Amino acid sequence: VFYLEIVILQESQPIVIQNSAEENYHLTGTFTRYSSWTARVVTLLEYFQIPYDANFVKLSDVPSASPSGLVPLLRISSPGSSDTFHLNDSLAICEFLAESHPQLPLWPKDRKLRALARCAVAEMHAGFIHVRNCFPSNFVGRYTGNVPVPAPARKEIERILTIWDHSRKVTSETLRGIGEKDEGFLFGSFGIADAFFWPVLWRFRTYDLPLSTATREALTWMKTMWDDPILRAVAHGYHKQAEQPETSIEKFDDIFRDSDPSIEYGKFEEVWMFTCPQ
């Protein structure tokens, strides 16, 4: 039995948890400035200030750091017990956190919104293979020039923007109907769905992906994410990693240098503001 004290602070402030008998979380993953899978879990843990410790390793060290050879890996243990179990899937980890901390709004309270959030997360978790392959995660990288967007990837980009649009429209209407506050995230308050789409949001910035089909609702969600002070603090960690040469993954830097040298590669400054296109 766990006794939890939940303190909800002002808007845009983290929800702080104090457990009298808290499980211990140890996360192993690759460096979050490249790893979308690890970044999702870290973003959720950081946003809700769920205590954990982490070990970020190079890609070459993953097989020795994880029994399954997969990361992120969450090791869960209880104080005073030798029992430990492992989870090595980002969605499974987030579901476990939602069940372990039911007072936190990791999933929406409303049943319809919760189902829609799970659909969106499942699609992000399993889909968009062309976006993943054409535009690998590089959170601080910046490409300028005529970045090629193959037709299959463009179709997936349009689908992502449609998900953001639909999620915000349904959420706004639903929360207004039941008289609950809408904080502007995909399903009202920040949750697992926002954490799962956080890495692809950075892909839009890194590769200057097309926003021609983005609706006002989708763009407003993007700005809500970029402007959130807690997420800005998370982003600060990516830039701090970039100052450490050992975190670099060369194959994910300057990916067009051989195919199209006219596409320039650089890095974004940490201070950056998203402006909705007109």
C-alpha positions as CSV (number, residue, x, y, z in Angstrom):
1,V,0.0,0.0,0.0
2,F,1.4,3.4,-1.0
3,Y,0.3,6.6,0.6
4,L,0.7,9.5,-1.7
5,E,0.5,13.2,-1.0
6,I,-0.3,15.2,-4.1
7,V,0.4,18.9,-4.3
8,I,-1.0,20.7,-7.4
9,L,0.8,24.0,-8.0
10,Q,-0.2,26.9,-10.2
11,E,-0.7,26.6,-14.0
12,S,2.5,25.7,-15.9
13,Q,4.1,24.5,-12.6
14,P,4.9,20.8,-12.1
15,I,2.8,18.5,-10.0
16,V,5.0,17.3,-7.1
17,I,4.6,13.9,-5.6
18,Q,5.8,12.8,-2.2
19,N,5.6,9.1,-1.5
20,S,6.1,7.6,2.0
21,A,6.9,4.2,0.5
22,E,7.8,5.0,-3.1
23,E,9.0,2.5,-5.7
24,N,12.4,3.2,-7.1
25,Y,12.8,3.9,-10.8
26,H,16.1,3.6,-12.6
27,L,16.0,4.5,-16.3
28,T,18.5,3.3,-18.9
29,G,18.4,4.9,-22.3
30,T,20.4,6.5,-25.1
31,F,21.1,10.2,-25.1
32,T,17.8,12.1,-25.3
33,R,19.0,14.7,-27.9
34,Y,18.8,11.8,-30.4
35,S,16.6,9.2,-28.9
36,S,12.9,9.8,-29.4
37,W,12.0,6.6,-27.5
38,T,14.0,7.5,-24.3
39,A,13.0,11.2,-24.6
40,R,9.3,10.3,-24.3
41,V,9.7,8.6,-21.0
42,V,12.1,11.2,-19.7
43,T,9.7,14.0,-20.7
44,L,6.9,12.4,-18.8
45,L,9.0,11.8,-15.7
46,E,10.3,15.3,-15.7
47,Y,7.0,17.0,-16.4
48,F,5.4,15.4,-13.3
49,Q,8.6,15.4,-11.3
50,I,8.3,11.7,-10.7
51,P,11.6,10.8,-8.9
52,Y,14.0,8.6,-10.9
53,D,17.6,8.2,-11.7
54,A,19.0,7.7,-15.1
55,N,21.9,6.3,-17.0
56,F,22.3,7.4,-20.6
57,V,24.6,5.2,-22.8
58,K,26.0,5.2,-26.3
59,L,24.2,3.1,-28.9
60,S,27.1,0.6,-29.0
61,D,26.7,0.1,-25.2
62,V,23.0,-0.7,-25.3
63,P,23.4,-4.5,-25.6
64,S,25.4,-4.6,-22.4
65,A,23.2,-2.1,-20.6
66,S,19.9,-3.8,-21.3
67,P,19.2,-7.6,-21.0
68,S,16.8,-7.4,-24.0
69,G,19.1,-5.2,-26.0
70,L,16.4,-2.5,-26.0
71,V,16.0,0.9,-24.5
72,P,14.4,2.7,-22.8
73,L,14.6,0.3,-19.9
74,L,12.9,1.0,-16.6
75,R,14.0,-1.0,-13.6
76,I,11.5,-0.9,-10.8
77,S,12.3,-1.9,-7.2
78,S,10.7,-1.4,-3.8
79,P,12.4,-0.3,-0.7
80,G,13.4,-3.1,1.6
81,S,12.8,-5.7,-1.1
82,S,15.2,-7.5,-3.5
83,D,12.5,-7.9,-6.1
84,T,13.1,-5.9,-9.3
85,F,11.3,-6.1,-12.6
86,H,12.1,-4.5,-16.0
87,L,10.1,-2.8,-18.7
88,N,11.7,-2.1,-22.0
89,D,9.0,-0.4,-24.1
90,S,8.2,3.3,-23.9
91,L,4.5,2.8,-24.0
92,A,4.5,0.0,-21.5
93,I,6.6,2.2,-19.2
94,C,4.1,5.1,-19.5
95,E,1.2,2.9,-18.9
96,F,2.9,1.5,-15.8
97,L,3.5,5.1,-14.6
98,A,-0.1,6.0,-15.2
99,E,-1.3,3.0,-13.1
100,S,1.3,3.6,-10.4
101,H,0.4,7.3,-10.1
102,P,-3.4,7.4,-10.7
103,Q,-3.7,10.9,-9.1
104,L,-1.7,12.3,-12.0
105,P,-3.4,13.2,-15.3
106,L,-1.2,11.1,-17.5
107,W,-4.4,10.0,-19.3
108,P,-7.5,12.1,-19.6
109,K,-10.2,11.6,-17.0
110,D,-13.0,11.7,-19.6
111,R,-13.6,8.2,-21.0
112,K,-14.0,9.3,-24.6
113,L,-10.9,11.5,-24.5
114,R,-8.9,8.8,-22.8
115,A,-9.8,6.4,-25.6
116,L,-8.9,8.9,-28.3
117,A,-5.6,9.7,-26.5
118,R,-4.7,6.0,-26.5
119,C,-5.5,5.7,-30.2
120,A,-3.2,8.7,-31.0
121,V,-0.4,7.3,-28.8
122,A,-0.7,3.8,-30.4
123,E,-0.5,5.3,-33.9
124,M,2.6,7.3,-33.0
125,H,4.1,4.3,-31.2
126,A,3.7,1.9,-34.1
127,G,3.4,4.1,-37.2
128,F,5.0,6.9,-39.3
129,I,7.8,4.7,-40.4
130,H,8.7,6.9,-43.4
131,V,9.0,10.0,-41.2
132,R,11.2,8.1,-38.8
133,N,13.5,6.7,-41.6
134,C,13.7,9.9,-43.6
135,F,14.1,12.3,-40.6
136,P,15.9,10.7,-37.7
137,S,15.6,12.5,-34.4
138,N,18.2,15.2,-33.8
139,F,16.7,17.6,-31.3
140,V,19.2,20.4,-31.6
141,G,20.1,20.0,-35.3
142,R,19.0,22.4,-37.9
143,Y,18.9,21.9,-41.7
144,T,18.5,24.7,-44.1
145,G,17.9,24.3,-47.8
146,N,15.7,22.2,-50.0
147,V,15.2,19.2,-47.6
148,P,13.6,16.4,-49.6
149,V,10.2,15.2,-48.4
150,P,9.3,12.0,-50.2
151,A,5.6,11.4,-51.0
152,P,5.1,8.7,-48.4
153,A,6.7,10.8,-45.7
154,R,4.6,13.8,-46.7
155,K,1.4,11.7,-46.4
156,E,2.5,10.8,-42.9
157,I,3.2,14.4,-42.0
158,E,-0.3,15.4,-43.1
159,R,-1.7,12.5,-41.0
160,I,0.2,13.7,-37.9
161,L,-1.1,17.3,-38.4
162,T,-4.6,15.8,-38.8
163,I,-4.3,13.9,-35.4
164,W,-3.2,17.1,-33.7
165,D,-6.1,19.0,-35.3
166,H,-8.8,16.4,-34.5
167,S,-7.5,15.9,-30.9
168,R,-7.7,19.6,-30.1
169,K,-11.1,20.1,-31.7
170,V,-12.7,17.1,-29.9
171,T,-11.0,18.0,-26.6
172,S,-12.1,21.6,-26.7
173,E,-15.7,20.7,-27.4
174,T,-15.7,17.9,-24.8
175,L,-14.1,19.9,-22.0
176,R,-16.3,22.9,-22.7
177,G,-19.4,20.6,-22.5
178,I,-18.5,19.2,-19.1
179,G,-17.2,22.4,-17.7
180,E,-13.6,21.4,-17.2
181,K,-10.5,23.5,-17.9
182,D,-8.7,23.1,-21.2
183,E,-4.9,23.8,-20.8
184,G,-4.3,23.6,-24.6
185,F,-2.5,20.3,-24.7
186,L,-3.8,17.5,-27.0
187,F,-6.3,16.3,-24.6
188,G,-6.6,19.2,-22.1
189,S,-3.7,18.9,-19.7
190,F,-0.3,17.6,-20.5
191,G,-0.1,13.8,-20.6
192,I,1.2,10.7,-22.3
193,A,-0.1,11.7,-25.7
194,D,1.8,15.0,-25.6
195,A,5.0,13.2,-24.5
196,F,4.7,10.8,-27.4
197,F,4.4,13.5,-30.0
198,W,7.1,15.6,-28.4
199,P,9.9,14.1,-30.4
200,V,8.1,14.4,-33.8
201,L,7.4,18.1,-32.9
202,W,11.2,18.5,-32.9
203,R,11.5,16.8,-36.3
204,F,9.2,19.6,-37.7
205,R,11.7,22.1,-36.4
206,T,15.0,20.3,-37.3
207,Y,14.0,19.6,-40.9
208,D,11.6,22.5,-41.4
209,L,8.9,20.0,-42.4
210,P,5.9,21.4,-44.2
211,L,3.0,22.9,-42.2
212,S,0.9,23.8,-45.2
213,T,-2.0,21.6,-44.1
214,A,-1.7,22.5,-40.4
215,T,-4.9,24.0,-39.0
216,R,-5.1,26.8,-36.4
217,E,-5.8,24.1,-33.8
218,A,-2.7,22.1,-34.7
219,L,-0.5,25.2,-34.8
220,T,-1.8,26.4,-31.4
221,W,-1.0,23.1,-29.8
222,M,2.6,23.3,-31.3
223,K,3.0,26.8,-29.7
224,T,1.6,25.6,-26.4
225,M,4.2,22.9,-26.3
226,W,7.1,25.1,-27.4
227,D,6.1,27.8,-24.9
228,D,5.6,25.6,-21.8
229,P,8.3,26.4,-19.2
230,I,8.6,22.8,-18.0
231,L,9.2,21.6,-21.5
232,R,11.7,24.4,-22.0
233,A,13.6,23.0,-19.0
234,V,13.5,19.6,-20.6
235,A,14.9,21.1,-23.8
236,H,17.7,22.7,-21.9
237,G,19.0,19.2,-21.2
238,Y,19.3,18.5,-24.9
239,H,21.5,21.5,-25.4
240,K,23.6,20.6,-22.3
241,Q,24.2,17.2,-23.8
242,A,25.3,18.8,-27.1
243,E,28.1,20.4,-25.2
244,Q,29.5,17.0,-24.5
245,P,31.3,15.4,-27.5
246,E,30.8,11.9,-26.1
247,T,27.0,12.2,-26.7
248,S,27.4,12.7,-30.4
249,I,26.1,10.2,-32.9
250,E,27.8,11.0,-36.2
251,K,25.4,9.1,-38.4
252,F,22.5,11.3,-37.2
253,D,24.4,14.5,-37.9
254,D,24.4,16.2,-41.4
255,I,22.6,13.3,-43.0
256,F,22.4,15.0,-46.4
257,R,26.1,15.7,-46.7
258,D,26.7,13.0,-49.4
259,S,23.3,13.1,-51.2
260,D,22.9,16.9,-51.4
261,P,25.7,19.0,-50.1
262,S,23.6,22.2,-50.7
263,I,21.6,21.4,-47.6
264,E,23.4,23.0,-44.8
265,Y,23.6,21.5,-41.3
266,G,24.0,23.4,-38.1
267,K,22.5,23.6,-34.6
268,F,19.7,25.7,-33.1
269,E,20.5,28.2,-30.4
270,E,18.8,27.3,-27.1
271,V,16.8,30.5,-27.1
272,W,14.2,30.0,-29.9
273,M,10.6,30.9,-30.3
274,F,8.0,29.2,-32.4
275,T,5.9,31.5,-34.6
276,C,2.7,30.3,-36.2
277,P,2.9,30.7,-39.9
278,Q,0.4,33.0,-41.4
